[in-house]
Amino acid sequence: MCVHIVYLYQEKEALMPNITLSIPVELKAKMDRFKEINWSEVARQAIFQKTLLMDKMNQMMSSSKISEPETLYEARKINRKVSKKHK
């Protein structure tokens, strides 16, 4: 995925940054079927929700007593179990 971020300015004050996303042609065709949807707002909300989730994860990890190698080990174990479950 390619993302471009452009900051727009009005009289020396930054407005909301403008981003450009590259998406697959098939996805764009699906999006075009729903003209009533404000896709910028959908993306804005999705990005906002993801930042909230990442903030919570960072907060949890900052108070964690487990080391990074232990975390990676446990994450791999979970991934294997999930992978087996969905085969």
N, C-alpha and C positions, 0 to 999 in steps of 0.2 A: 504494500500500500504506500502511496506517495501522499504526503501532506505538505502543503505550502501555507505559511502563515504570513499575512500582510497586515501591518498596522496602519490604520487610516488616522489622519490627524486633521483637526479642525481648530484653527487659531491656536496652535501650540499645545492643544489638549488631545490626548489619545482617546479615540473612540473605541468601540469594541473591535478587537482584532478580527480579521477576515481570514478563514482558512479554506483551502481547496483540497478536496479529497479525490483520489483516483479510485474508481470502483470498477468491477468487471462489467462488461457490456450487458451480460444477462441480467445483472442486478438493476442496472439503469433501465432496461426494458420493463422489468417488473415495477419499478418505481413510477415509470411513465403511465402505467395503467391507473394510478391513483392520483389524479391531478389535484384533488382537494386536500391532500396531505402537504403540510409545510415541512419538507424534509430537513430544512435547516434547524427547525425547532426540535424535530426528532433527534437529530445528531447532537444538538446542544444538550438536551435532556439526558441522552445516553452518556455523553462525556461527563456531565455533572454527576450522574449516579455512579459512574466508574470512579471518579475522584473521591466521592464519599466512601466507597468501599475500600479504596486504597488507603485513605486516611485511617479508617478503622483498623485495617490490617497492620499498618505501620505503628499505630498506637499499641496494638496487642503485642507486636513483635518487640517494641522498645522495652516492655516490662517483662519479657520472656527470659527465663533462666537457661533455655536450651541454646546450644551453640549453633552456628550456621551449618557445619558439617552434619550435626545431628538432625537439623531441620531438613536438609537435603535428603538424608537417608530415609527419614520418615515419609517425606513427600514421595519418594520413589516407591516405597512400600504401598502407599495409598494408591498411586497411579497403577501399579501392577494389579492390585485388588479390583480397582474400578475397571481396568481393561479386561480382566478375566470375567467379570460380571456381565459385561456388555458384548461378549463374543457370541 
